[in-house]
């Protein structure tokens, strides 16, 4: 299990690509209300979506940042170990039958416009507006075998850790810690946390949410 190619294939085979726009709307509502005010002070914002799957979360963040007037000074990095889902993410197109759910999520996440303003429909396929992709970068990256590649103000890694055992979780948390700037924000899934990790003392909860943490040391 020390062969990187074998590790990559193993985790790719077992990866579960379940995602949707504005999934868990309260997560994005909390980001809008509690994190965005702090990001306004930053001259430039780098956000890493680790394990981005087909990209819905990245597009959700782009819409949120656009509405908050921050997209122009942001760069969103979406990474996944699965090259197949990354190809879908780069296209920015999704099946129209998902739009009713996505619209509901968007409104519950504090959306300020008509969700339909952000996409066009052709032949039953939704294509998001090109300006949303201008500040996006999608690339292959394996959290287990690859290292840090930049410093970020925000790292979102939701519903990924739950598939790793404790040693791998600590390894990934080490990578995230190394990649997150001081006073940067980490967003996790609602069944995940930092309490029992080797980096627990390096973070504090944001508004007691147990999904957002600020790196304090």
Backbone as CSV, one residue per row, in Angstrom:
resi,resn,N_x,N_y,N_z,CA_x,CA_y,CA_z,C_x,C_y,C_z
1,UNK,0.810,-1.210,0.000,0.000,0.000,0.000,0.850,1.269,0.000
2,UNK,2.148,1.145,-0.306,3.000,2.330,-0.377,3.158,2.815,-1.816
3,UNK,2.539,2.108,-2.768,2.588,2.504,-4.172,1.548,3.596,-4.408
4,UNK,1.960,4.827,-4.760,1.002,5.930,-4.943,-0.073,5.633,-5.974
5,UNK,0.296,4.942,-7.086,-0.690,4.648,-8.118,-1.740,3.665,-7.606
6,UNK,-1.305,2.685,-6.832,-2.245,1.735,-6.242,-3.170,2.431,-5.257
7,UNK,-2.608,3.332,-4.442,-3.418,4.085,-3.478,-4.454,4.928,-4.203
8,UNK,-4.031,5.590,-5.265,-4.943,6.449,-6.018,-6.090,5.649,-6.604
9,UNK,-5.772,4.480,-7.188,-6.816,3.643,-7.774,-7.769,3.131,-6.702
10,UNK,-7.226,2.735,-5.558,-8.048,2.217,-4.468,-9.057,3.258,-4.009
11,UNK,-8.575,4.473,-3.736,-9.475,5.499,-3.227,-10.423,6.006,-4.302
12,UNK,-9.996,5.962,-5.555,-10.888,6.347,-6.643,-12.026,5.350,-6.775
13,UNK,-11.702,4.065,-6.642,-12.722,3.022,-6.742,-13.763,3.152,-5.639
14,UNK,-13.335,3.585,-4.463,-14.240,3.639,-3.323,-14.823,5.036,-3.094
15,UNK,-14.444,6.006,-3.939,-14.958,7.361,-3.742,-16.453,7.396,-4.014
16,UNK,-17.159,8.172,-3.222,-18.609,8.301,-3.353,-18.911,9.745,-3.715
17,UNK,-19.464,9.954,-4.907,-19.626,11.300,-5.431,-21.077,11.755,-5.304
18,UNK,-21.503,12.002,-4.075,-22.849,12.490,-3.795,-22.746,13.976,-3.496
19,UNK,-23.396,14.805,-4.303,-23.311,16.241,-4.091,-24.518,16.918,-4.716
20,UNK,-24.746,18.159,-4.341,-25.821,18.958,-4.918,-25.529,20.428,-4.658
21,UNK,-26.197,21.290,-5.395,-26.014,22.724,-5.191,-26.525,23.121,-3.810
22,UNK,-25.746,23.916,-3.099,-26.112,24.427,-1.779,-26.588,23.313,-0.840
23,UNK,-25.893,22.187,-0.916,-26.227,21.058,-0.045,-26.077,21.476,1.420
24,UNK,-27.022,21.057,2.262,-27.080,21.516,3.654,-27.099,23.043,3.666
25,UNK,-28.219,23.652,3.276,-28.284,25.107,3.089,-27.785,25.921,4.275
26,UNK,-27.968,25.411,5.488,-27.539,26.173,6.661,-26.026,26.375,6.664
27,UNK,-25.288,25.447,6.076,-23.832,25.587,5.960,-23.492,26.859,5.193
28,UNK,-24.160,27.055,4.063,-23.895,28.230,3.234,-24.463,29.500,3.862
29,UNK,-25.577,29.372,4.566,-26.135,30.532,5.259,-25.184,30.999,6.355
30,UNK,-24.607,30.052,7.085,-23.619,30.399,8.113,-22.387,31.031,7.484
31,UNK,-21.950,30.496,6.366,-20.795,31.072,5.670,-21.086,32.517,5.278
32,UNK,-22.276,32.744,4.747,-22.657,34.086,4.300,-22.693,35.065,5.478
33,UNK,-23.240,34.618,6.590,-23.441,35.521,7.726,-22.210,35.665,8.620
34,UNK,-21.463,34.588,8.797,-20.390,34.594,9.803,-18.979,34.653,9.232
35,UNK,-18.779,34.163,8.018,-17.439,34.126,7.436,-17.212,35.287,6.468
36,UNK,-18.202,35.560,5.638,-18.063,36.614,4.625,-17.630,37.960,5.207
37,UNK,-18.206,38.415,6.338,-17.763,39.715,6.878,-16.261,39.787,7.138
38,UNK,-15.644,38.678,7.516,-14.200,38.656,7.760,-13.418,38.624,6.444
39,UNK,-13.988,37.973,5.431,-13.298,37.876,4.145,-13.256,39.212,3.415
40,UNK,-14.173,40.098,3.725,-14.188,41.406,3.064,-12.878,42.160,3.281
41,UNK,-12.226,41.877,4.391,-10.986,42.591,4.728,-9.784,42.077,3.943
42,UNK,-9.903,40.898,3.370,-8.765,40.278,2.676,-8.565,40.903,1.295
43,UNK,-7.307,41.193,0.915,-7.062,41.741,-0.424,-7.364,40.738,-1.530
44,UNK,-7.189,39.454,-1.237,-7.497,38.398,-2.196,-7.900,37.153,-1.414
45,UNK,-8.826,36.382,-1.971,-9.387,35.229,-1.262,-9.147,33.964,-2.080
46,UNK,-8.479,32.998,-1.470,-8.313,31.679,-2.092,-9.130,30.664,-1.304
47,UNK,-9.981,29.948,-2.006,-10.840,28.943,-1.373,-10.580,27.593,-2.036
48,UNK,-10.284,26.597,-1.215,-10.025,25.238,-1.711,-11.194,24.337,-1.343
49,UNK,-11.842,23.792,-2.373,-12.883,22.778,-2.181,-12.222,21.422,-2.402
50,UNK,-11.844,20.767,-1.321,-11.138,19.491,-1.387,-12.150,18.350,-1.474
51,UNK,-12.040,17.533,-2.513,-13.038,16.494,-2.743,-14.293,17.098,-3.342
52,UNK,-14.127,17.856,-4.431,-15.237,18.664,-4.976,-16.214,17.868,-5.818
53,UNK,-15.896,16.624,-6.159,-16.759,15.784,-6.983,-17.085,16.507,-8.299
54,UNK,-18.359,16.570,-8.685,-18.735,17.149,-9.978,-18.919,18.664,-9.935
55,UNK,-18.550,19.298,-8.841,-18.406,20.748,-8.834,-19.565,21.584,-8.345
56,UNK,-20.683,20.941,-7.948,-21.834,21.737,-7.523,-21.506,22.668,-6.358
57,UNK,-20.697,22.197,-5.415,-20.350,23.019,-4.257,-19.528,24.241,-4.678
58,UNK,-18.653,24.063,-5.650,-17.815,25.169,-6.115,-18.674,26.227,-6.801
59,UNK,-19.620,25.795,-7.633,-20.516,26.745,-8.288,-21.416,27.446,-7.268
60,UNK,-21.822,26.709,-6.247,-22.620,27.326,-5.178,-21.836,28.449,-4.514
61,UNK,-20.574,28.181,-4.214,-19.732,29.191,-3.575,-19.519,30.391,-4.491
62,UNK,-19.343,30.152,-5.776,-19.159,31.252,-6.727,-20.383,32.162,-6.750
63,UNK,-21.567,31.571,-6.721,-22.803,32.361,-6.696,-22.886,33.177,-5.419
64,UNK,-22.599,32.552,-4.294,-22.638,33.248,-3.005,-21.654,34.425,-3.001
65,UNK,-20.439,34.193,-3.446,-19.427,35.253,-3.460,-19.814,36.374,-4.419
66,UNK,-20.419,36.016,-5.537,-20.899,37.027,-6.484,-21.941,37.928,-5.824
67,UNK,-22.876,37.329,-5.127,-23.927,38.117,-4.470,-23.378,38.985,-3.345
68,UNK,-22.284,38.570,-2.758,-21.665,39.341,-1.676,-20.583,40.298,-2.189
69,UNK,-20.422,40.379,-3.506,-19.464,41.304,-4.090,-18.014,40.920,-3.897
70,UNK,-17.745,39.625,-3.742,-16.381,39.166,-3.467,-15.793,38.281,-4.565
71,UNK,-16.592,37.909,-5.542,-16.115,36.944,-6.535,-14.951,37.506,-7.347
72,UNK,-14.965,38.801,-7.594,-13.929,39.414,-8.433,-12.535,39.318,-7.811
73,UNK,-12.476,39.174,-6.479,-11.161,39.080,-5.828,-10.957,37.702,-5.192
74,UNK,-11.594,36.701,-5.779,-11.514,35.335,-5.253,-11.015,34.373,-6.320
75,UNK,-10.360,33.321,-5.872,-9.996,32.201,-6.738,-10.449,30.925,-6.048
76,UNK,-11.285,30.147,-6.752,-11.839,28.917,-6.197,-11.130,27.721,-6.825
77,UNK,-10.558,26.889,-5.976,-9.857,25.688,-6.425,-10.704,24.465,-6.074
78,UNK,-11.128,23.730,-7.090,-11.862,22.492,-6.860,-10.981,21.306,-7.208
79,UNK,-10.732,20.437,-6.235,-9.878,19.276,-6.498,-10.592,17.985,-6.131
80,UNK,-10.211,16.935,-6.822,-10.735,15.602,-6.538,-9.717,14.605,-7.076
81,UNK,-9.728,13.392,-6.532,-8.805,12.369,-7.026,-9.370,11.679,-8.264
82,UNK,-10.661,11.881,-8.532,-11.352,11.194,-9.614,-11.403,12.094,-10.850
83,UNK,-10.640,11.735,-11.859,-10.550,12.561,-13.068,-11.882,12.636,-13.806
84,UNK,-12.671,11.576,-13.728,-13.957,11.531,-14.431,-14.917,12.602,-13.908
85,UNK,-15.008,12.746,-12.584,-15.927,13.754,-12.037,-15.395,15.160,-12.281
86,UNK,-14.085,15.318,-12.346,-13.505,16.639,-12.620,-13.865,17.125,-14.020
87,UNK,-13.930,16.216,-14.979,-14.328,16.594,-16.339,-15.743,17.164,-16.333
88,UNK,-16.625,16.572,-15.547,-17.993,17.079,-15.433,-18.008,18.442,-14.752
89,UNK,-17.183,18.577,-13.715,-17.124,19.843,-12.983,-16.690,20.978,-13.899
90,UNK,-15.708,20.735,-14.742,-15.189,21.772,-15.633,-16.238,22.239,-16.634
91,UNK,-17.175,21.369,-16.999,-18.208,21.744,-17.964,-19.237,22.687,-17.351
92,UNK,-19.504,22.536,-16.070,-20.486,23.402,-15.420,-21.899,23.195,-15.926
93,UNK,-22.224,21.982,-16.321,-23.567,21.671,-16.809,-24.161,20.537,-15.987
94,UNK,-25.463,20.666,-15.697,-26.140,19.725,-14.813,-27.536,19.420,-15.344
95,UNK,-28.097,18.251,-15.014,-29.432,17.884,-15.507,-30.518,18.792,-14.956
96,UNK,-31.465,19.159,-15.801,-32.495,20.125,-15.427,-33.396,19.601,-14.310
97,UNK,-33.551,18.281,-14.203,-34.447,17.737,-13.173,-33.953,18.020,-11.759
98,UNK,-32.712,18.434,-11.621,-32.175,18.766,-10.298,-32.475,20.208,-9.888
99,UNK,-32.950,21.034,-10.806,-33.041,22.469,-10.545,-34.074,22.833,-9.479
100,UNK,-35.137,22.066,-9.367,-36.135,22.369,-8.338,-35.524,22.241,-6.940
101,UNK,-34.776,21.164,-6.721,-34.099,20.969,-5.439,-33.030,22.034,-5.233
102,UNK,-32.247,22.302,-6.270,-31.172,23.287,-6.151,-31.722,24.679,-5.849
103,UNK,-32.851,25.011,-6.464,-33.471,26.320,-6.223,-33.944,26.429,-4.781
104,UNK,-34.545,25.368,-4.287,-34.994,25.350,-2.888,-33.804,25.523,-1.946
105,UNK,-32.737,24.782,-2.192,-31.531,24.900,-1.365,-30.967,26.316,-1.411
106,UNK,-30.927,26.882,-2.603,-30.378,28.226,-2.796,-31.138,29.253,-1.966
107,UNK,-32.447,29.181,-1.992,-33.255,30.136,-1.231,-33.041,29.951,0.270
108,UNK,-32.969,28.701,0.722,-32.746,28.440,2.150,-31.341,28.848,2.585
109,UNK,-30.419,28.927,1.629,-29.041,29.321,1.928,-28.855,30.836,1.909
110,UNK,-29.959,31.568,1.770,-29.881,33.030,1.810,-29.729,33.686,0.457
111,UNK,-30.045,32.963,-0.612,-29.943,33.527,-1.957,-30.755,34.801,-2.097
112,UNK,-30.219,35.761,-2.837,-30.850,37.081,-2.922,-31.460,37.374,-4.285
113,UNK,-31.375,36.446,-5.213,-31.898,36.668,-6.556,-32.748,35.473,-6.979
114,UNK,-33.217,35.518,-8.221,-33.861,34.340,-8.798,-32.753,33.391,-9.245
115,UNK,-32.786,32.171,-8.776,-31.716,31.220,-9.084,-31.565,31.026,-10.589
116,UNK,-32.675,31.151,-11.317,-32.652,30.943,-12.768,-31.819,31.991,-13.501
117,UNK,-31.462,33.089,-12.829,-30.604,34.109,-13.451,-29.206,33.571,-13.737
118,UNK,-28.838,32.498,-13.065,-27.459,32.022,-13.144,-27.235,30.929,-14.183
119,UNK,-28.282,30.532,-14.896,-28.085,29.458,-15.870,-29.033,29.588,-17.054
120,UNK,-28.685,28.902,-18.114,-29.559,28.755,-19.270,-29.827,27.267,-19.464
121,UNK,-30.904,26.953,-20.176,-31.286,25.558,-20.402,-31.324,25.281,-21.900
122,UNK,-30.691,24.187,-22.290,-30.720,23.773,-23.686,-30.752,22.256,-23.747
123,UNK,-31.763,21.729,-24.425,-31.917,20.279,-24.591,-31.918,19.540,-23.257
124,UNK,-32.595,20.124,-22.277,-32.725,19.470,-20.982,-31.493,19.523,-20.108
125,UNK,-30.502,20.308,-20.524,-29.264,20.435,-19.755,-29.089,21.877,-19.303
126,UNK,-28.763,22.040,-18.038,-28.525,23.364,-17.469,-27.053,23.721,-17.629
127,UNK,-26.808,24.903,-18.171,-25.440,25.405,-18.309,-25.310,26.685,-17.499
128,UNK,-24.411,26.680,-16.511,-24.248,27.871,-15.684,-23.498,28.961,-16.440
129,UNK,-23.787,30.203,-16.074,-23.220,31.361,-16.759,-21.689,31.316,-16.726
130,UNK,-21.057,31.648,-17.849,-19.593,31.547,-17.941,-18.842,32.375,-16.901
131,UNK,-19.398,33.520,-16.491,-18.660,34.370,-15.555,-18.409,33.664,-14.223
132,UNK,-19.251,32.687,-13.881,-19.057,31.959,-12.628,-17.788,31.113,-12.664
133,UNK,-17.375,30.709,-13.881,-16.198,29.839,-14.011,-14.888,30.611,-14.176
134,UNK,-14.985,31.912,-14.364,-13.784,32.701,-14.658,-12.718,32.587,-13.568
135,UNK,-13.156,32.469,-12.330,-12.212,32.435,-11.204,-12.100,31.044,-10.586
136,UNK,-12.398,30.015,-11.374,-12.321,28.633,-10.894,-11.138,27.900,-11.507
137,UNK,-10.551,27.022,-10.720,-9.522,26.106,-11.206,-9.885,24.709,-10.716
138,UNK,-10.012,23.756,-11.633,-10.267,22.363,-11.261,-9.024,21.535,-11.578
139,UNK,-8.612,20.706,-10.633,-7.403,19.907,-10.834,-7.477,18.621,-10.021
140,UNK,-6.746,17.616,-10.484,-6.702,16.335,-9.776,-5.754,16.439,-8.584
141,UNK,-6.213,15.976,-7.442,-5.400,16.017,-6.222,-5.909,14.938,-5.284
142,UNK,-4.994,14.161,-4.747,-5.343,13.094,-3.808,-4.932,13.529,-2.408
143,UNK,-5.885,13.647,-1.515,-5.613,14.111,-0.156,-4.681,13.179,0.609
144,UNK,-4.630,11.932,0.200,-3.821,10.944,0.917,-2.375,10.926,0.431
145,UNK,-2.178,11.103,-0.868,-0.833,10.933,-1.430,-0.178,12.230,-1.897
146,UNK,-0.944,13.305,-2.057,-0.391,14.567,-2.553,-0.205,15.576,-1.426
147,UNK,0.623,16.575,-1.671,0.936,17.564,-0.644,0.183,18.867,-0.819
148,UNK,0.567,19.844,-0.014,-0.026,21.176,-0.087,0.438,21.876,-1.362
149,UNK,-0.450,22.673,-1.981,-0.076,23.341,-3.226,-0.321,24.848,-3.203
150,UNK,-0.842,25.371,-2.078,-1.050,26.816,-1.967,-1.438,27.138,-0.530
151,UNK,-1.592,28.431,-0.245,-2.104,28.862,1.057,-3.485,29.464,0.842
152,UNK,-4.440,29.083,1.700,-5.832,29.445,1.483,-6.416,30.189,2.680
153,UNK,-7.370,31.072,2.370,-8.131,31.732,3.422,-9.295,30.847,3.895
154,UNK,-9.762,29.977,3.013,-10.863,29.059,3.341,-10.574,27.702,2.710
155,UNK,-10.792,26.642,3.480,-10.748,25.284,2.939,-12.055,24.591,3.300
156,UNK,-12.735,24.075,2.287,-13.975,23.323,2.482,-13.684,21.862,2.173
157,UNK,-13.890,21.003,3.142,-13.649,19.563,2.964,-14.793,18.828,3.655
158,UNK,-15.924,18.729,2.978,-17.148,18.223,3.594,-17.427,16.778,3.195
159,UNK,-17.758,15.973,4.195,-18.179,14.590,3.972,-17.119,13.785,3.217
160,UNK,-15.873,14.074,3.522,-14.740,13.327,2.975,-14.074,12.512,4.076
161,UNK,-13.856,13.150,5.213,-13.159,12.498,6.337,-13.886,11.252,6.837
162,UNK,-15.202,11.235,6.697,-15.975,10.114,7.247,-15.623,8.787,6.572
163,UNK,-14.964,8.852,5.411,-14.582,7.625,4.711,-13.154,7.189,5.040
164,UNK,-12.468,7.967,5.892,-11.084,7.650,6.252,-11.003,7.121,7.675
165,UNK,-10.049,6.233,7.928,-9.801,5.797,9.304,-9.032,6.893,10.048
166,UNK,-8.807,6.685,11.333,-8.215,7.743,12.162,-6.830,8.194,11.685
167,UNK,-5.911,7.274,11.362,-4.596,7.731,10.879,-4.687,8.573,9.610
168,UNK,-5.561,8.165,8.676,-5.712,8.936,7.444,-6.358,10.289,7.723
169,UNK,-7.324,10.318,8.642,-7.945,11.592,9.013,-6.902,12.559,9.559
170,UNK,-6.040,12.064,10.431,-4.990,12.920,10.992,-4.012,13.384,9.912
171,UNK,-3.734,12.500,8.973,-2.853,12.875,7.861,-3.475,14.011,7.046
172,UNK,-4.751,13.868,6.716,-5.432,14.888,5.909,-5.573,16.190,6.691
173,UNK,-5.875,16.086,7.984,-5.949,17.300,8.801,-4.596,18.014,8.846
174,UNK,-3.512,17.246,8.826,-2.189,17.856,8.777,-1.973,18.625,7.482
175,UNK,-2.422,18.044,6.383,-2.324,18.702,5.081,-3.155,19.982,5.056
176,UNK,-4.368,19.897,5.598,-5.243,21.068,5.638,-4.637,22.163,6.508
177,UNK,-4.126,21.770,7.666,-3.510,22.746,8.568,-2.352,23.464,7.877
178,UNK,-1.551,22.706,7.169,-0.398,23.268,6.461,-0.835,24.234,5.358
179,UNK,-2.017,23.994,4.791,-2.487,24.770,3.642,-3.333,25.978,4.029
180,UNK,-3.753,26.051,5.280,-4.664,27.108,5.726,-3.876,28.222,6.409
181,UNK,-4.137,29.464,6.012,-3.427,30.581,6.631,-3.942,30.797,8.059
182,UNK,-3.148,31.449,8.878,-3.590,31.794,10.229,-4.808,32.702,10.133
183,UNK,-5.804,32.441,10.957,-7.106,33.116,10.917,-7.947,32.681,9.719
184,UNK,-7.493,31.632,9.008,-8.288,31.084,7.926,-9.391,30.192,8.468
185,UNK,-10.330,29.830,7.592,-11.521,29.093,8.014,-11.589,27.717,7.357
186,UNK,-11.942,26.728,8.158,-12.115,25.350,7.705,-13.579,24.971,7.834
187,UNK,-14.164,24.492,6.739,-15.546,24.030,6.751,-15.614,22.528,6.566
188,UNK,-16.292,21.842,7.495,-16.412,20.384,7.457,-17.875,19.972,7.366
189,UNK,-18.111,18.686,7.119,-19.466,18.162,7.110,-20.038,18.091,8.516
190,UNK,-21.378,17.978,8.628,-21.986,18.024,9.959,-21.778,16.759,10.781
191,UNK,-21.122,15.748,10.213,-20.750,14.567,11.001,-19.244,14.514,11.225
192,UNK,-18.586,15.628,10.950,-17.135,15.688,11.067,-16.739,16.797,12.031
193,UNK,-15.488,16.801,12.442,-15.014,17.831,13.360,-13.522,17.707,13.572
194,UNK,-12.982,18.585,14.411,-11.543,18.564,14.691,-11.242,18.139,16.123
195,UNK,-12.274,17.906,16.926,-12.107,17.689,18.368,-11.146,16.551,18.678
196,UNK,-11.262,15.444,17.973,-10.449,14.270,18.299,-9.249,14.108,17.368
197,UNK,-8.847,15.192,16.720,-7.691,15.130,15.833,-6.458,15.691,16.529
198,UNK,-5.310,15.473,15.928,-4.054,15.966,16.498,-3.929,17.482,16.385
199,UNK,-4.836,18.120,15.651,-4.781,19.571,15.476,-5.940,20.282,16.182
200,UNK,-6.589,19.593,17.097,-7.769,20.159,17.760,-7.487,21.506,18.417
201,UNK,-6.329,21.643,19.050,-6.015,22.871,19.789,-5.678,24.043,18.874
202,UNK,-5.586,23.779,17.586,-5.200,24.828,16.631,-6.398,25.590,16.075
203,UNK,-7.596,25.155,16.458,-8.805,25.761,15.903,-9.770,26.178,17.009
204,UNK,-10.656,27.100,16.659,-11.791,27.413,17.516,-13.055,27.418,16.660
205,UNK,-14.166,26.996,17.272,-15.428,26.961,16.542,-15.870,28.371,16.177
206,UNK,-16.551,28.474,15.060,-17.135,29.741,14.636,-18.604,29.735,15.020
207,UNK,-18.974,30.588,15.948,-20.369,30.706,16.395,-20.952,29.385,16.876
208,UNK,-20.104,28.494,17.384,-20.590,27.228,17.921,-21.265,26.339,16.906
209,UNK,-20.906,26.490,15.628,-21.601,25.744,14.578,-21.187,24.283,14.501
210,UNK,-19.955,23.957,14.921,-19.376,22.621,14.795,-19.190,22.201,13.338
211,UNK,-19.324,23.141,12.413,-19.007,22.858,11.011,-17.960,23.830,10.478
212,UNK,-17.822,25.003,11.097,-16.800,25.967,10.700,-15.829,26.197,11.848
213,UNK,-14.559,26.220,11.498,-13.502,26.436,12.483,-12.527,27.487,11.963
214,UNK,-12.019,28.298,12.878,-10.993,29.287,12.534,-9.649,28.819,13.063
215,UNK,-8.645,28.860,12.219,-7.294,28.469,12.626,-6.692,29.581,13.481
216,UNK,-6.369,29.265,14.720,-5.898,30.287,15.656,-4.404,30.188,15.948
217,UNK,-3.778,29.070,15.583,-2.327,28.956,15.785,-1.745,27.874,14.893
